[in-house]
Amino acid sequence: MQTTIKVNGMSCGHCVAAVTKALENVPGVETAQVSLENGEAVVTGEANSDELVRAVKEEGYEAQLQ
Amino acid sequence: MQTTIKVNGMSCGHCVAAVTKALENVPGVETAQVSLENGEAVVTGEANSDELVRAVKEEGYEAQLQ
């Protein structure tokens, strides 16, 4: 399963790293690919999509399912 | 002794944290106050100013003594 999340507010590689780590820590996530240029994260695995969105928001970014 | 370094390229709080940590790790540094808004770092202690500039550059930012 692949989930794409729109992420607003990332400004640099540190932000990408923080969002990636937050997503990887959500139970069920296999991979998380975060793009600064596209402002989105593509996650694979069986994670709950609401939990993915919440994890990104808790890092301080706007997030919504795409 | 207080040294002020102009830092260009910081975009978010993660950048501020990275620059602060890099400066605090330079021998002789007592305190490092980094401002995102002003694009500068104010360092106290007896650190070598060239080493301070180098530490910031190694984090990926433009830096010069002010």
Backbone of each chain as nested JSON, in Angstrom:
{
  "chains": [
    {"id": "A", "residues": [
      {"number": 1, "name": "MET", "atoms": {"N": [0.851, -1.194, 0.0], "CA": [0.0, 0.0, 0.0], "C": [0.885, 1.241, 0.0]}},
      {"number": 2, "name": "GLN", "atoms": {"N": [0.483, 2.22, -0.805], "CA": [1.253, 3.462, -0.88], "C": [0.344, 4.635, -0.54]}},
      {"number": 3, "name": "THR", "atoms": {"N": [0.836, 5.493, 0.314], "CA": [0.068, 6.664, 0.739], "C": [0.869, 7.917, 0.43]}},
      {"number": 4, "name": "THR", "atoms": {"N": [0.237, 8.887, -0.187], "CA": [0.911, 10.155, -0.462], "C": [0.303, 11.241, 0.41]}},
      {"number": 5, "name": "ILE", "atoms": {"N": [1.179, 11.977, 1.057], "CA": [0.748, 13.048, 1.957], "C": [1.333, 14.365, 1.467]}},
      {"number": 6, "name": "LYS", "atoms": {"N": [0.491, 15.358, 1.353], "CA": [0.953, 16.701, 1.023], "C": [1.509, 17.333, 2.291]}},
      {"number": 7, "name": "VAL", "atoms": {"N": [2.727, 17.855, 2.211], "CA": [3.372, 18.45, 3.384], "C": [3.765, 19.886, 3.052]}},
      {"number": 8, "name": "ASN", "atoms": {"N": [3.228, 20.824, 3.8], "CA": [3.584, 22.232, 3.59], "C": [4.456, 22.736, 4.725]}},
      {"number": 9, "name": "GLY", "atoms": {"N": [5.449, 23.545, 4.378], "CA": [6.244, 24.206, 5.407], "C": [7.665, 23.704, 5.518]}},
      {"number": 10, "name": "MET", "atoms": {"N": [8.015, 22.678, 4.734], "CA": [9.406, 22.224, 4.775], "C": [10.265, 23.228, 4.012]}},
      {"number": 11, "name": "SER", "atoms": {"N": [11.405, 23.583, 4.603], "CA": [12.246, 24.599, 3.963], "C": [13.657, 24.132, 3.652]}},
      {"number": 12, "name": "CYS", "atoms": {"N": [14.048, 22.993, 4.177], "CA": [15.444, 22.585, 3.971], "C": [15.604, 21.084, 4.223]}},
      {"number": 13, "name": "GLY", "atoms": {"N": [16.801, 20.614, 4.024], "CA": [17.073, 19.195, 4.217], "C": [16.854, 18.71, 5.629]}},
      {"number": 14, "name": "HIS", "atoms": {"N": [17.042, 19.604, 6.601], "CA": [16.76, 19.212, 7.978], "C": [15.284, 18.87, 8.151]}},
      {"number": 15, "name": "CYS", "atoms": {"N": [14.445, 19.671, 7.498], "CA": [13.001, 19.429, 7.576], "C": [12.668, 18.08, 6.944]}},
      {"number": 16, "name": "VAL", "atoms": {"N": [13.259, 17.813, 5.803], "CA": [13.032, 16.537, 5.128], "C": [13.425, 15.378, 6.046]}},
      {"number": 17, "name": "ALA", "atoms": {"N": [14.556, 15.522, 6.686], "CA": [15.025, 14.465, 7.589], "C": [14.075, 14.28, 8.762]}},
      {"number": 18, "name": "ALA", "atoms": {"N": [13.577, 15.381, 9.301], "CA": [12.673, 15.3, 10.462], "C": [11.359, 14.629, 10.076]}},
      {"number": 19, "name": "VAL", "atoms": {"N": [10.82, 14.982, 8.916], "CA": [9.561, 14.394, 8.476], "C": [9.761, 12.913, 8.142]}},
      {"number": 20, "name": "THR", "atoms": {"N": [10.858, 12.609, 7.497], "CA": [11.149, 11.213, 7.152], "C": [11.207, 10.35, 8.407]}},
      {"number": 21, "name": "LYS", "atoms": {"N": [11.935, 10.83, 9.395], "CA": [12.085, 10.076, 10.638], "C": [10.746, 9.908, 11.344]}},
      {"number": 22, "name": "ALA", "atoms": {"N": [9.952, 10.974, 11.362], "CA": [8.639, 10.908, 12.014], "C": [7.762, 9.861, 11.343]}},
      {"number": 23, "name": "LEU", "atoms": {"N": [7.787, 9.832, 10.02], "CA": [6.969, 8.863, 9.296], "C": [7.474, 7.442, 9.505]}},
      {"number": 24, "name": "GLU", "atoms": {"N": [8.786, 7.288, 9.49], "CA": [9.353, 5.95, 9.667], "C": [9.032, 5.369, 11.04]}},
      {"number": 25, "name": "ASN", "atoms": {"N": [8.754, 6.255, 11.992], "CA": [8.448, 5.786, 13.339], "C": [6.981, 5.391, 13.529]}},
      {"number": 26, "name": "VAL", "atoms": {"N": [6.159, 5.634, 12.525], "CA": [4.751, 5.235, 12.626], "C": [4.656, 3.721, 12.39]}},
      {"number": 27, "name": "PRO", "atoms": {"N": [3.954, 3.014, 13.272], "CA": [3.842, 1.559, 13.116], "C": [3.301, 1.174, 11.742]}},
      {"number": 28, "name": "GLY", "atoms": {"N": [3.928, 0.229, 11.106], "CA": [3.475, -0.275, 9.82], "C": [4.19, 0.323, 8.622]}},
      {"number": 29, "name": "VAL", "atoms": {"N": [4.922, 1.404, 8.848], "CA": [5.614, 2.046, 7.723], "C": [6.815, 1.211, 7.303]}},
      {"number": 30, "name": "GLU", "atoms": {"N": [6.896, 0.963, 5.999], "CA": [8.064, 0.266, 5.458], "C": [9.085, 1.253, 4.919]}},
      {"number": 31, "name": "THR", "atoms": {"N": [8.648, 2.156, 4.052], "CA": [9.553, 3.185, 3.536], "C": [8.832, 4.526, 3.529]}},
      {"number": 32, "name": "ALA", "atoms": {"N": [9.623, 5.589, 3.668], "CA": [9.085, 6.949, 3.576], "C": [10.031, 7.776, 2.721]}},
      {"number": 33, "name": "GLN", "atoms": {"N": [9.505, 8.293, 1.612], "CA": [10.287, 9.136, 0.71], "C": [9.689, 10.532, 0.746]}},
      {"number": 34, "name": "VAL", "atoms": {"N": [10.483, 11.479, 1.221], "CA": [9.981, 12.845, 1.374], "C": [10.68, 13.753, 0.37]}},
      {"number": 35, "name": "SER", "atoms": {"N": [9.886, 14.544, -0.336], "CA": [10.435, 15.455, -1.341], "C": [10.212, 16.893, -0.922]}},
      {"number": 36, "name": "LEU", "atoms": {"N": [11.315, 17.621, -0.782], "CA": [11.235, 19.051, -0.472], "C": [10.64, 19.802, -1.655]}},
      {"number": 37, "name": "GLU", "atoms": {"N": [11.069, 19.451, -2.855], "CA": [10.644, 20.165, -4.071], "C": [9.139, 20.007, -4.29]}},
      {"number": 38, "name": "ASN", "atoms": {"N": [8.643, 18.789, -4.113], "CA": [7.227, 18.54, -4.365], "C": [6.351, 18.8, -3.15]}},
      {"number": 39, "name": "GLY", "atoms": {"N": [6.972, 18.965, -1.99], "CA": [6.183, 19.17, -0.782], "C": [5.295, 17.987, -0.48]}},
      {"number": 40, "name": "GLU", "atoms": {"N": [5.849, 16.806, -0.612], "CA": [5.028, 15.631, -0.333], "C": [5.865, 14.469, 0.183]}},
      {"number": 41, "name": "ALA", "atoms": {"N": [5.163, 13.535, 0.782], "CA": [5.785, 12.326, 1.298], "C": [5.05, 11.119, 0.737]}},
      {"number": 42, "name": "VAL", "atoms": {"N": [5.809, 10.162, 0.267], "CA": [5.235, 8.918, -0.227], "C": [5.663, 7.805, 0.726]}},
      {"number": 43, "name": "VAL", "atoms": {"N": [4.668, 7.174, 1.308], "CA": [4.919, 6.173, 2.334], "C": [4.397, 4.822, 1.853]}},
      {"number": 44, "name": "THR", "atoms": {"N": [5.202, 3.783, 2.057], "CA": [4.713, 2.439, 1.784], "C": [4.572, 1.68, 3.091]}},
      {"number": 45, "name": "GLY", "atoms": {"N": [3.695, 0.694, 3.055], "CA": [3.451, -0.122, 4.246], "C": [1.982, -0.08, 4.609]}},
      {"number": 46, "name": "GLU", "atoms": {"N": [1.686, -0.636, 5.761], "CA": [0.282, -0.775, 6.168], "C": [-0.093, 0.183, 7.289]}},
      {"number": 47, "name": "ALA", "atoms": {"N": [0.568, 1.319, 7.333], "CA": [0.28, 2.272, 8.409], "C": [-1.089, 2.913, 8.232]}},
      {"number": 48, "name": "ASN", "atoms": {"N": [-1.664, 3.332, 9.323], "CA": [-2.915, 4.078, 9.307], "C": [-2.64, 5.487, 8.772]}},
      {"number": 49, "name": "SER", "atoms": {"N": [-3.415, 5.905, 7.774], "CA": [-3.116, 7.178, 7.115], "C": [-3.325, 8.368, 8.05]}},
      {"number": 50, "name": "ASP", "atoms": {"N": [-4.285, 8.276, 8.945], "CA": [-4.47, 9.372, 9.898], "C": [-3.264, 9.512, 10.819]}},
      {"number": 51, "name": "GLU", "atoms": {"N": [-2.687, 8.376, 11.161], "CA": [-1.489, 8.434, 12.013], "C": [-0.307, 9.055, 11.27]}},
      {"number": 52, "name": "LEU", "atoms": {"N": [-0.232, 8.793, 9.982], "CA": [0.837, 9.392, 9.18], "C": [0.702, 10.915, 9.161]}},
      {"number": 53, "name": "VAL", "atoms": {"N": [-0.517, 11.363, 8.904], "CA": [-0.761, 12.806, 8.865], "C": [-0.45, 13.423, 10.228]}},
      {"number": 54, "name": "ARG", "atoms": {"N": [-0.877, 12.753, 11.288], "CA": [-0.649, 13.274, 12.631], "C": [0.85, 13.377, 12.932]}},
      {"number": 55, "name": "ALA", "atoms": {"N": [1.594, 12.386, 12.497], "CA": [3.037, 12.373, 12.76], "C": [3.726, 13.57, 12.108]}},
      {"number": 56, "name": "VAL", "atoms": {"N": [3.281, 13.894, 10.911], "CA": [3.895, 15.039, 10.215], "C": [3.499, 16.341, 10.914]}},
      {"number": 57, "name": "LYS", "atoms": {"N": [2.242, 16.438, 11.293], "CA": [1.788, 17.656, 11.977], "C": [2.529, 17.859, 13.294]}},
      {"number": 58, "name": "GLU", "atoms": {"N": [2.788, 16.748, 13.987], "CA": [3.489, 16.863, 15.272], "C": [4.919, 17.366, 15.104]}},
      {"number": 59, "name": "GLU", "atoms": {"N": [5.464, 17.225, 13.891], "CA": [6.785, 17.804, 13.607], "C": [6.701, 19.299, 13.299]}},
      {"number": 60, "name": "GLY", "atoms": {"N": [5.482, 19.8, 13.166], "CA": [5.318, 21.237, 12.968], "C": [4.976, 21.659, 11.548]}},
      {"number": 61, "name": "TYR", "atoms": {"N": [4.512, 20.699, 10.737], "CA": [4.188, 21.022, 9.347], "C": [2.713, 20.8, 9.085]}},
      {"number": 62, "name": "GLU", "atoms": {"N": [2.205, 21.507, 8.09], "CA": [0.853, 21.226, 7.618], "C": [0.887, 19.944, 6.813]}},
      {"number": 63, "name": "ALA", "atoms": {"N": [-0.118, 19.106, 7.015], "CA": [-0.139, 17.833, 6.295], "C": [-1.563, 17.418, 6.005]}},
      {"number": 64, "name": "GLN", "atoms": {"N": [-1.748, 16.827, 4.846], "CA": [-3.062, 16.252, 4.515], "C": [-2.876, 15.141, 3.495]}},
      {"number": 65, "name": "LEU", "atoms": {"N": [-3.785, 14.2, 3.53], "CA": [-3.756, 13.125, 2.547], "C": [-3.989, 13.703, 1.164]}},
      {"number": 66, "name": "GLN", "atoms": {"N": [-3.256, 13.149, 0.212], "CA": [-3.412, 13.653, -1.15], "C": [-4.316, 12.737, -1.938]}}
    ]},
    {"id": "B", "residues": [
      {"number": 1, "name": "MET", "atoms": {"N": [35.173, 37.313, 25.792], "CA": [35.277, 37.724, 24.38], "C": [34.005, 37.327, 23.642]}},
      {"number": 2, "name": "GLN", "atoms": {"N": [33.533, 38.21, 22.803], "CA": [32.32, 37.933, 22.031], "C": [32.613, 38.064, 20.539]}},
      {"number": 3, "name": "THR", "atoms": {"N": [32.184, 37.082, 19.799], "CA": [32.409, 37.074, 18.347], "C": [31.075, 36.975, 17.644]}},
      {"number": 4, "name": "THR", "atoms": {"N": [30.87, 37.824, 16.657], "CA": [29.636, 37.769, 15.868], "C": [29.958, 37.29, 14.465]}},
      {"number": 5, "name": "ILE", "atoms": {"N": [29.196, 36.309, 14.036], "CA": [29.401, 35.721, 12.711], "C": [28.126, 35.888, 11.898]}},
      {"number": 6, "name": "LYS", "atoms": {"N": [28.281, 36.387, 10.697], "CA": [27.146, 36.489, 9.777], "C": [26.929, 35.11, 9.161]}},
      {"number": 7, "name": "VAL", "atoms": {"N": [25.717, 34.619, 9.224], "CA": [25.412, 33.275, 8.701], "C": [24.296, 33.402, 7.663]}},
      {"number": 8, "name": "ASN", "atoms": {"N": [24.57, 32.991, 6.444], "CA": [23.554, 33.014, 5.392], "C": [23.099, 31.609, 5.051]}},
      {"number": 9, "name": "GLY", "atoms": {"N": [21.804, 31.469, 4.815], "CA": [21.296, 30.193, 4.33], "C": [20.444, 29.43, 5.335]}},
      {"number": 10, "name": "MET", "atoms": {"N": [20.341, 29.951, 6.557], "CA": [19.476, 29.269, 7.521], "C": [18.021, 29.551, 7.153]}},
      {"number": 11, "name": "SER", "atoms": {"N": [17.207, 28.499, 7.176], "CA": [15.822, 28.679, 6.757], "C": [14.8, 28.305, 7.817]}},
      {"number": 12, "name": "CYS", "atoms": {"N": [15.226, 27.636, 8.872], "CA": [14.24, 27.162, 9.854], "C": [14.925, 26.87, 11.182]}},
      {"number": 13, "name": "GLY", "atoms": {"N": [14.104, 26.479, 12.138], "CA": [14.634, 26.184, 13.459], "C": [15.616, 25.034, 13.499]}},
      {"number": 14, "name": "HIS", "atoms": {"N": [15.452, 24.08, 12.552], "CA": [16.417, 22.992, 12.488], "C": [17.803, 23.527, 12.137]}},
      {"number": 15, "name": "CYS", "atoms": {"N": [17.83, 24.503, 11.235], "CA": [19.109, 25.104, 10.846], "C": [19.746, 25.81, 12.039]}},
      {"number": 16, "name": "VAL", "atoms": {"N": [18.933, 26.541, 12.775], "CA": [19.437, 27.239, 13.955], "C": [20.033, 26.241, 14.938]}},
      {"number": 17, "name": "ALA", "atoms": {"N": [19.336, 25.137, 15.137], "CA": [19.835, 24.118, 16.063], "C": [21.149, 23.516, 15.576]}},
      {"number": 18, "name": "ALA", "atoms": {"N": [21.247, 23.288, 14.272], "CA": [22.466, 22.688, 13.719], "C": [23.651, 23.629, 13.86]}},
      {"number": 19, "name": "VAL", "atoms": {"N": [23.429, 24.904, 13.581], "CA": [24.524, 25.879, 13.69], "C": [24.916, 26.074, 15.153]}},
      {"number": 20, "name": "THR", "atoms": {"N": [23.925, 26.131, 16.017], "CA": [24.214, 26.293, 17.443], "C": [25.08, 25.145, 17.955]}},
      {"number": 21, "name": "LYS", "atoms": {"N": [24.68, 23.941, 17.615], "CA": [25.42, 22.764, 18.071], "C": [26.842, 22.756, 17.509]}},
      {"number": 22, "name": "ALA", "atoms": {"N": [26.98, 23.115, 16.237], "CA": [28.313, 23.141, 15.616], "C": [29.211, 24.137, 16.326]}},
      {"number": 23, "name": "LEU", "atoms": {"N": [28.665, 25.287, 16.657], "CA": [29.472, 26.311, 17.333], "C": [29.819, 25.878, 18.753]}},
      {"number": 24, "name": "GLU", "atoms": {"N": [28.852, 25.28, 19.439], "CA": [29.102, 24.851, 20.823], "C": [30.186, 23.779, 20.893]}},
      {"number": 25, "name": "ASN", "atoms": {"N": [30.385, 23.08, 19.791], "CA": [31.397, 22.026, 19.784], "C": [32.806, 22.531, 19.485]}},
      {"number": 26, "name": "VAL", "atoms": {"N": [32.934, 23.814, 19.146], "CA": [34.267, 24.373, 18.903], "C": [34.948, 24.621, 20.25]}},
      {"number": 27, "name": "PRO", "atoms": {"N": [36.182, 24.159, 20.394], "CA": [36.887, 24.344, 21.666], "C": [36.944, 25.81, 22.084]}},
      {"number": 28, "name": "GLY", "atoms": {"N": [36.628, 26.088, 23.34], "CA": [36.697, 27.438, 23.876], "C": [35.362, 28.159, 23.911]}},
      {"number": 29, "name": "VAL", "atoms": {"N": [34.37, 27.621, 23.199], "CA": [33.069, 28.29, 23.163], "C": [32.345, 28.109, 24.489]}},
      {"number": 30, "name": "GLU", "atoms": {"N": [31.861, 29.221, 25.026], "CA": [31.055, 29.156, 26.244], "C": [29.575, 29.166, 25.906]}},
      {"number": 31, "name": "THR", "atoms": {"N": [29.139, 30.135, 25.118], "CA": [27.74, 30.179, 24.699], "C": [27.664, 30.538, 23.216]}},
      {"number": 32, "name": "ALA", "atoms": {"N": [26.623, 30.055, 22.571], "CA": [26.368, 30.396, 21.17], "C": [24.884, 30.719, 21.025]}},
      {"number": 33, "name": "GLN", "atoms": {"N": [24.601, 31.945, 20.586], "CA": [23.221, 32.384, 20.372], "C": [23.047, 32.641, 18.883]}},
      {"number": 34, "name": "VAL", "atoms": {"N": [22.194, 31.857, 18.254], "CA": [22.015, 31.954, 16.807], "C": [20.633, 32.521, 16.512]}},
      {"number": 35, "name": "SER", "atoms": {"N": [20.602, 33.531, 15.645], "CA": [19.336, 34.167, 15.287], "C": [19.0, 33.903, 13.829]}},
      {"number": 36, "name": "LEU", "atoms": {"N": [17.861, 33.271, 13.615], "CA": [17.384, 33.045, 12.248], "C": [17.011, 34.375, 11.602]}},
      {"number": 37, "name": "GLU", "atoms": {"N": [16.333, 35.235, 12.363], "CA": [15.846, 36.5, 11.819], "C": [17.007, 37.393, 11.388]}},
      {"number": 38, "name": "ASN", "atoms": {"N": [18.045, 37.465, 12.219], "CA": [19.164, 38.35, 11.914], "C": [20.225, 37.687, 11.052]}},
      {"number": 39, "name": "GLY", "atoms": {"N": [20.136, 36.375, 10.907], "CA": [21.155, 35.665, 10.141], "C": [22.533, 35.805, 10.753]}},
      {"number": 40, "name": "GLU", "atoms": {"N": [22.592, 35.658, 12.05], "CA": [23.898, 35.785, 12.696], "C": [23.987, 34.943, 13.955]}},
      {"number": 41, "name": "ALA", "atoms": {"N": [25.234, 34.716, 14.352], "CA": [25.513, 33.966, 15.566], "C": [26.427, 34.803, 16.451]}},
      {"number": 42, "name": "VAL", "atoms": {"N": [26.089, 34.856, 17.72], "CA": [26.912, 35.561, 18.687], "C": [27.491, 34.526, 19.64]}},
      {"number": 43, "name": "VAL", "atoms": {"N": [28.814, 34.459, 19.66], "CA": [29.5, 33.424, 20.42], "C": [30.335, 34.077, 21.511]}},
      {"number": 44, "name": "THR", "atoms": {"N": [30.274, 33.518, 22.71], "CA": [31.173, 33.987, 23.763], "C": [32.178, 32.882, 24.089]}},
      {"number": 45, "name": "GLY", "atoms": {"N": [33.309, 33.309, 24.607], "CA": [34.365, 32.36, 24.959], "C": [35.649, 32.716, 24.241]}},
      {"number": 46, "name": "GLU", "atoms": {"N": [36.609, 31.831, 24.344], "CA": [37.94, 32.126, 23.809], "C": [38.245, 31.311, 22.555]}},
      {"number": 47, "name": "ALA", "atoms": {"N": [37.21, 30.973, 21.811], "CA": [37.427, 30.158, 20.609], "C": [38.13, 30.965, 19.517]}},
      {"number": 48, "name": "ASN", "atoms": {"N": [38.839, 30.259, 18.669], "CA": [39.465, 30.862, 17.49], "C": [38.374, 31.232, 16.489]}},
      {"number": 49, "name": "SER", "atoms": {"N": [38.386, 32.468, 16.03], "CA": [37.291, 32.928, 15.174], "C": [37.279, 32.205, 13.825]}},
      {"number": 50, "name": "ASP", "atoms": {"N": [38.45, 31.85, 13.316], "CA": [38.478, 31.098, 12.056], "C": [37.827, 29.727, 12.233]}},
      {"number": 51, "name": "GLU", "atoms": {"N": [38.037, 29.136, 13.381], "CA": [37.413, 27.831, 13.645], "C": [35.894, 27.954, 13.75]}},
      {"number": 52, "name": "LEU", "atoms": {"N": [35.434, 29.052, 14.289], "CA": [33.983, 29.268, 14.382], "C": [33.372, 29.359, 12.991]}},
      {"number": 53, "name": "VAL", "atoms": {"N": [34.027, 30.14, 12.139], "CA": [33.527, 30.302, 10.769], "C": [33.549, 28.958, 10.045]}},
      {"number": 54, "name": "ARG", "atoms": {"N": [34.623, 28.227, 10.238], "CA": [34.749, 26.927, 9.567], "C": [33.647, 25.969, 10.029]}},
      {"number": 55, "name": "ALA", "atoms": {"N": [33.358, 25.987, 11.315], "CA": [32.335, 25.078, 11.856], "C": [30.969, 25.346, 11.223]}},
      {"number": 56, "name": "VAL", "atoms": {"N": [30.668, 26.609, 11.03], "CA": [29.373, 26.955, 10.418], "C": [29.361, 26.53, 8.95]}},
      {"number": 57, "name": "LYS", "atoms": {"N": [30.459, 26.788, 8.257], "CA": [30.532, 26.399, 6.846], "C": [30.398, 24.894, 6.675]}},
      {"number": 58, "name": "GLU", "atoms": {"N": [30.979, 24.152, 7.609], "CA": [30.899, 22.691, 7.516], "C": [29.471, 22.179, 7.698]}},
      {"number": 59, "name": "GLU", "atoms": {"N": [28.626, 22.984, 8.301], "CA": [27.207, 22.619, 8.405], "C": [26.453, 22.935, 7.118]}},
      {"number": 60, "name": "GLY", "atoms": {"N": [27.116, 23.642, 6.206], "CA": [26.495, 23.893, 4.915], "C": [25.983, 25.311, 4.711]}},
      {"number": 61, "name": "TYR", "atoms": {"N": [26.455, 26.232, 5.539], "CA": [25.991, 27.627, 5.44], "C": [27.152, 28.545, 5.095]}},
      {"number": 62, "name": "GLU", "atoms": {"N": [26.818, 29.668, 4.462], "CA": [27.816, 30.715, 4.258], "C": [28.055, 31.409, 5.589]}},
      {"number": 63, "name": "ALA", "atoms": {"N": [29.331, 31.684, 5.879], "CA": [29.651, 32.319, 7.144], "C": [30.837, 33.239, 6.995]}},
      {"number": 64, "name": "GLN", "atoms": {"N": [30.777, 34.35, 7.705], "CA": [31.938, 35.253, 7.745], "C": [31.893, 36.059, 9.033]}},
      {"number": 65, "name": "LEU", "atoms": {"N": [33.068, 36.452, 9.472], "CA": [33.134, 37.29, 10.66], "C": [32.478, 38.626, 10.369]}},
      {"number": 66, "name": "GLN", "atoms": {"N": [31.773, 39.144, 11.379], "CA": [31.117, 40.428, 11.166], "C": [31.926, 41.524, 11.824]}}
    ]}
  ]
}
